[in-house]
Amino acid sequence: MITVIGNWKMAPEKHQEALTLFKKTLLLSKAYKKITFISCVPFIHLPFLARYKQKSILLGAQDTAASAEVAQTGLIGTS
């Protein structure tokens, strides 16, 4: 089985931008049914994107970064 995990780091900032990216990932997940897609989105977008989630894609989360100045792998900013 192939798994593709997208780590969004601390971007995008706005819900609408996150939804656009998530919908593009949904299209890919439907086109490549033998691949498991996981989007690890900034925590602030999880409740919003969960409304659009479908079986073809999984959602992951990230923990909190000590700084908001630089996008850090797996972390979201605190400010």
N, C-alpha and C positions, 0 to 999 in steps of 0.2 A: 504494500500500500504506500502511496506517495502522499505526503502531507506538506502543504505550503502554509507557512505562518508569516503573516505580515505584521511587523512591529511598527506602529505609527509614531513611536517616540512621543514627543509633545506637540504633534501637529495633526490635523489642522486645529485652529483655535475656535472656529465657529461651527455650530451644529449643522448648518446647511452645507458647508464644505465637507464635513465628515459624512453626511448622508450621500452626497455625490460620489465620494470615494467608495463608500460602502456598497452603493448600488452597482458600481462598476465591478467590484469584487463579486457581488451576487451573480452578475452576468457570467463571469468567468467560472464560478462554481457550478452553474447550470450547464455550461458548455463542456466542462471537463468533469463528468460525474464520478470518474474513478479516482479523483484526487480529493483529499480532504482539505478544505480551506479554513483557516483560523485567522481572524483579524484581532490583533491585540491593540485595542484602541485606547486613547487617553480615558481615564476613569470618568471624567466629566461628561463624556459622550455615551457611556454605557446605557443609562436608562433611556436616552433618546433613541439610540440605534436598536435597542432590544425590541422596540415596537415594529421594526422592519425586518427583524431576523427571520430566516427561513431554515428549513432542515438542511439545506445545501451548504450552510456556512456556520461556523462556531465563533463565539465571541470570547476573547480573553481580556484580561485587565493588566494594569501596571501599578507598581507601588509608587510612593512619593519620593521625589528628589529633594535634596537639601537646598538646591538652588534652582531658580527659574531662568538663569542666564544662558544656559547651554542645553540643547536637547541631549538627554542622556538615555542610553539604551535601557529600556524596561522601566523608566521612571517618568513621573509627571511632575510638573512644577508646583511649588507650594504657594505661589503668589498669583 
